[in-house]
Amino acid sequence: MFEFAKMKRVFKNPQMQEEFEREGFVVVDFYTADEISEAEELYHRLHPKDEKGFFPSTFSKDKNYRDTTDKELKRIGQKRFEELFIDYQIINGSFIVKSPGEESYLHVHQDMTLVDETEFTGMNIWTPLTNLTENNGVLYILPGSHRFFPTYRGHTLRGFYDGIQEEIKDYMTPYYLKAGQAAIFDQSIIHFSPPNTSNDIRIVTNVYFTHKDARFVICYHDKNNPEWKNKVELFQQDLSFMTNYEQFGANIYGRPKMGKSLGITDYSFPELSIEQLGNQFKKKRLREFTPTKKVAVQQLEEVAVTTPENKQKSFWEIYTPKNILLELKYKLTGN
């Protein structure tokens, strides 16, 4: 199994690079109003009218739709790419659409492995064309989760969080991006979005990019073969993979028919418990507290243990990830 390597720089802004490495994502203003309109027109011109639920254009059987979307989204975003990044290559542009309905729910997941992560990082520029709300499929992210475990990921591989799919949501944060704002995130970060229960479609553009010299790799696991219990097969791919991989829209669970097999390698299939998740959260938050915030935590703990039902509990059992920051804000500002 591989280890995490030091992340190669890709952002021109050093503070942005530092935040990306620490949190696994950054939020930036990405599209202008005119570019939002242009992307919307492209979507309505190309997107099939009968698609429902959650639908990425990379899953479309219409190759013209995939190719044109890829080409045009690269063009629309080109100026911003150049402003933000160094030593990069833009690989694929696509739409990610949620039509109204419960079937548009997207479960807790990490995106599939697409590059050799012993050295490189695969990244998404995820940009809604409308304001995100609680009703139209807001993006939830677990900050820092891109560095919990080094992982291989794909449709045939189980995730290390699968045993706590519901519990882990309590540790995740919704990001109510405005139209044209982008979450630029490491593909290995844990994220999900609830269903679109509004009356309108939620259109997102997603541009996948990586380092200019990256090697492209995807993974396959034969879960029905006992000899593959702790094994995965790696496949080398080329730059055309994202638009030409027909199995996205058909047999995503089959062994890849495209690319060159690099052979079978060992993989431990790590599993995250709710206790380990709590410890990860605790360590991360304590590292981020300034001295003033640490005092606030101590004050909160003193208050917490004064009530009889809380005397036997720790601070971290009383204050859940969802409300701890609100509590800290109240203690620090009184608001």
C-alpha positions in Angstrom: 0.0 0.0 0.0 1.3 3.5 -0.8 1.9 6.4 1.6 0.9 10.0 1.2 3.5 12.0 -0.6 4.1 15.7 -0.1 1.5 17.5 -2.3 2.9 19.2 -5.4 2.1 22.8 -5.6 -0.7 23.8 -8.0 -2.1 27.1 -6.7 -0.3 30.4 -7.5 -1.4 31.8 -4.2 0.6 30.2 -1.4 -2.1 30.8 1.3 -4.6 29.0 -1.0 -2.2 26.1 -1.5 -1.7 25.9 2.3 -5.4 25.8 2.9 -6.0 23.2 0.2 -3.4 20.9 1.6 -4.7 21.3 5.2 -8.5 21.1 4.5 -8.6 19.3 1.2 -10.5 22.1 -0.5 -10.8 25.8 -1.0 -13.8 28.0 -2.1 -13.2 30.7 -4.7 -15.2 33.0 -6.9 -14.9 31.3 -10.3 -17.5 32.3 -13.0 -18.6 35.8 -14.0 -22.3 36.4 -14.5 -21.8 36.2 -18.3 -19.9 32.9 -17.9 -22.8 31.5 -15.8 -25.2 32.4 -18.6 -23.0 30.9 -21.2 -22.7 27.6 -19.3 -26.4 27.5 -18.7 -27.1 28.0 -22.4 -24.7 25.2 -23.2 -26.4 22.9 -20.7 -29.9 23.6 -22.1 -28.7 23.1 -25.6 -27.1 19.8 -25.1 -28.5 18.0 -22.1 -31.1 15.2 -22.7 -34.6 16.2 -21.7 -35.5 12.8 -20.2 -32.7 12.4 -17.6 -33.9 12.3 -14.0 -32.3 12.2 -10.6 -28.6 12.6 -10.3 -26.9 12.7 -13.7 -23.3 13.6 -14.7 -22.7 14.2 -18.4 -19.8 11.8 -18.3 -22.5 9.0 -17.9 -24.2 10.1 -21.1 -24.3 7.7 -24.0 -24.2 10.7 -26.4 -20.5 11.2 -27.2 -21.2 14.5 -28.9 -22.7 15.7 -25.6 -19.7 14.5 -23.6 -17.1 16.0 -26.1 -18.8 19.3 -26.6 -19.4 19.9 -22.9 -15.7 19.0 -22.2 -14.5 21.4 -24.9 -16.7 24.3 -24.1 -16.3 24.2 -20.3 -12.5 24.2 -20.8 -12.9 27.3 -23.0 -15.3 29.2 -20.6 -13.0 28.6 -17.6 -9.6 29.1 -19.4 -9.0 32.7 -18.1 -9.7 31.6 -14.5 -7.5 28.5 -14.8 -4.6 30.7 -15.7 -5.2 33.1 -12.9 -5.4 30.4 -10.2 -3.0 27.6 -11.2 0.6 26.7 -12.1 2.1 23.5 -13.6 -1.4 22.1 -14.3 -3.4 20.4 -17.0 -7.1 20.6 -17.5 -8.5 17.1 -18.2 -12.2 17.2 -18.5 -15.3 19.4 -18.2 -18.7 18.0 -17.4 -22.1 18.9 -16.0 -23.4 17.3 -12.8 -27.1 17.7 -12.6 -29.8 17.1 -9.9 -33.3 17.0 -11.2 -36.0 17.5 -8.6 -36.8 14.2 -6.7 -35.6 12.0 -4.0 -33.6 9.9 -6.5 -31.2 12.8 -6.9 -29.6 12.0 -3.5 -25.9 11.3 -3.7 -24.5 9.2 -0.9 -21.4 9.9 1.2 -18.4 9.1 -1.0 -14.9 9.9 -2.3 -14.4 10.4 -6.0 -12.7 7.6 -7.9 -8.9 7.4 -8.2 -7.8 8.9 -11.5 -4.1 9.6 -11.1 -1.1 7.9 -9.5 -1.6 9.3 -6.0 1.8 8.2 -4.8 2.9 11.4 -6.4 0.0 13.4 -7.8 -3.4 14.8 -6.8 -6.6 14.7 -8.8 -8.8 17.8 -8.3 -12.2 19.0 -9.1 -13.5 22.6 -9.7 -17.1 22.1 -8.7 -19.2 25.2 -9.5 -23.0 25.6 -9.2 -24.8 27.8 -11.7 -27.4 28.7 -9.1 -27.2 29.5 -5.4 -27.1 26.3 -3.3 -29.8 25.9 -0.7 -30.9 23.2 1.8 -33.5 22.2 -0.7 -31.6 21.9 -4.0 -28.7 19.7 -3.1 -26.2 21.7 -1.1 -22.6 20.3 -1.0 -21.5 18.7 2.3 -17.7 18.2 2.9 -15.7 16.7 5.7 -12.7 19.0 6.0 -9.4 17.2 6.3 -10.8 13.8 5.3 -8.6 13.7 2.2 -5.7 12.7 4.6 -7.4 10.1 6.8 -6.1 7.1 4.9 -4.3 6.7 1.5 -6.9 5.0 -0.6 -7.7 3.4 -3.9 -11.2 4.3 -5.0 -13.7 3.2 -7.6 -17.2 1.9 -8.2 -16.0 -1.7 -7.3 -14.1 -0.8 -4.1 -15.8 -0.2 -0.7 -15.1 3.1 1.0 -13.4 3.2 4.4 -16.4 5.1 5.8 -19.1 2.7 4.5 -19.7 1.3 8.0 -20.7 4.7 9.3 -22.4 6.3 6.3 -25.1 8.0 8.4 -23.1 8.8 11.5 -20.3 10.6 9.5 -22.8 13.2 8.3 -22.9 14.8 11.7 -19.2 15.7 11.2 -19.7 17.2 7.8 -20.3 20.9 6.9 -22.7 22.3 4.3 -21.2 24.8 1.9 -23.9 27.2 0.5 -22.0 28.3 -2.5 -23.4 31.2 -4.5 -23.9 30.9 -8.3 -20.4 31.0 -9.9 -18.5 30.2 -6.7 -16.4 27.0 -6.9 -15.3 24.4 -4.3 -11.9 23.2 -5.6 -11.4 19.9 -3.8 -9.1 17.0 -3.7 -10.9 14.0 -5.2 -10.1 11.9 -2.1 -12.1 14.2 0.3 -15.4 12.8 1.7 -18.5 14.6 0.5 -22.2 14.1 -0.3 -25.3 16.1 -1.3 -28.9 15.5 -0.2 -31.7 15.2 -2.8 -33.0 18.2 -4.8 -36.4 18.7 -3.3 -36.9 22.1 -5.0 -38.9 22.7 -8.1 -35.9 23.5 -10.3 -32.9 21.6 -11.6 -29.6 22.1 -9.9 -26.8 22.5 -12.5 -23.2 22.2 -11.6 -20.2 22.3 -13.8 -17.3 20.1 -12.8 -13.8 20.5 -14.3 -11.3 17.9 -13.4 -7.6 18.9 -13.4 -4.3 17.7 -12.1 -0.5 18.3 -12.3 1.0 18.8 -15.7 3.1 15.6 -15.6 0.6 13.4 -13.8 0.2 9.7 -14.7 -3.4 8.5 -15.1 -4.6 5.3 -13.2 -7.9 3.8 -12.3 -8.7 0.8 -10.1 -10.7 -2.4 -10.2 -11.6 -4.9 -7.4 -13.2 -8.3 -8.1 -15.2 -8.7 -4.8 -16.6 -12.0 -5.8 -13.2 -13.6 -6.1 -11.9 -14.8 -2.7 -8.3 -14.5 -3.9 -8.9 -10.7 -4.3 -9.8 -10.1 -0.7 -7.0 -7.6 -0.2 -6.1 -6.9 -3.9 -6.9 -4.3 -6.5 -5.9 -4.1 -10.2 -4.6 -0.9 -11.6 -5.1 0.3 -15.1 -3.1 3.0 -16.9 -5.2 5.5 -18.9 -4.5 8.4 -21.3 -5.9 11.9 -21.5 -9.0 10.9 -23.4 -10.2 8.6 -20.6 -12.9 10.9 -19.1 -14.7 11.5 -22.4 -14.2 8.1 -24.0 -14.8 5.7 -21.1 -18.1 4.1 -22.3 -18.5 2.1 -19.1 -19.4 5.2 -17.1 -22.8 5.1 -18.6 -23.2 1.3 -18.7 -21.2 -1.3 -16.8 -19.3 0.8 -14.2 -18.9 -2.3 -12.0 -17.2 -4.4 -14.7 -13.4 -4.8 -15.2 -12.2 -1.9 -17.3 -12.1 -2.6 -21.1 -10.1 0.5 -21.7 -6.5 1.2 -20.7 -3.5 -1.0 -19.9 -3.4 -3.3 -16.9 -0.5 -2.5 -14.6 -1.1 -5.7 -12.6 -2.6 -6.6 -9.3 -1.4 -4.9 -6.1 -2.0 -5.3 -2.3 -4.6 -3.1 -0.6 -5.6 -3.3 3.0 -9.2 -1.8 2.6 -9.0 0.4 5.7 -12.2 0.9 7.8 -13.0 4.0 9.9 -14.9 3.6 13.2 -17.0 6.3 14.7 -14.5 6.5 17.6 -11.6 7.0 15.2 -13.6 9.7 13.4 -14.3 11.5 16.7 -10.5 11.4 17.5 -9.7 12.8 14.1 -12.2 15.6 14.6 -10.9 16.4 18.1 -7.3 16.5 17.0 -8.0 18.7 14.0 -10.1 21.2 15.9 -7.7 21.5 18.8 -4.8 22.2 16.4 -6.9 25.0 14.9 -7.8 26.7 18.2 -6.1 30.0 19.0 -5.2 30.6 22.6 -8.4 32.7 22.9 -10.5 29.8 21.5 -8.8 27.4 23.9 -10.0 29.5 26.8 -13.5 29.4 25.4 -13.3 25.6 25.2 -12.2 25.5 28.9 -15.1 27.8 29.8 -17.6 25.6 27.9 -16.2 22.5 29.6 -16.6 24.0 33.0 -20.2 24.9 32.2 -20.9 21.5 30.7 -19.8 19.4 33.7 -21.9 21.4 36.2 -25.1 19.8 35.1 -25.8 16.4 36.8 -26.4 14.5 33.6 -23.1 15.7 32.1 -20.8 15.1 35.0 -19.6 11.7 33.7 -19.2 12.9 30.1 -16.3 14.6 28.3 -16.6 17.9 26.6 -16.4 16.2 23.2 -19.4 13.9 24.1 -21.5 16.9 25.1 -20.7 19.2 22.2 -21.2 17.6 18.9 -19.4 18.6 15.7 -22.6 20.3 14.5 -22.9 22.8 17.3 -19.4 23.3 18.7 -18.5 26.2 16.4 -21.8 27.9 17.2 -21.1 27.5 20.9 -17.6 28.9 20.4 -18.9 31.9 18.5 -21.4 32.6 21.3 -18.7 32.5 24.0 -16.3 34.6 21.9 -18.7 37.2 20.6 -21.8 37.0 22.7 -23.9 36.6 19.5 
